[in-house]
Amino acid sequence: MSGDLIPYWGPLPVPHGHRLPTREECFAAAARAFNAGRARRDALPVMDAAREAYVPGGPVVEELAAQIRAQREQARRRASTDTSPPPG
């Protein structure tokens, strides 16, 4: 019965015909959001990505830019040494 109901992501109460999402659906949604954010960040020049990541009270833009550069370099190194077959 619960498989026929539509996952509901809004505020409570859950409307008729819907159900709360499962733990697995929540993890999958979080992964999609994280991956979309990472893809957006990686598509931007470093300083633009750092400015978008900045929040008052957090690390300064220059520190964020250094972190992004380091993460990109780490990803490049990992990609250049990865010998596993492509997924799919």
NORLIN-V380784 format. One line per field, one symbol per residue. phi: phi as a letter, one per 40 degrees, with the letter a starting at -180 (. if undefined). A space follows every 10 residues. Layout:
phi=???
This chain:
phi=.cccccdbbc cccccdgbac ccdccccccc cccccccccc dcccddcccc ccccbdgcdc dcccccccdc cccccccccc bcbcccch
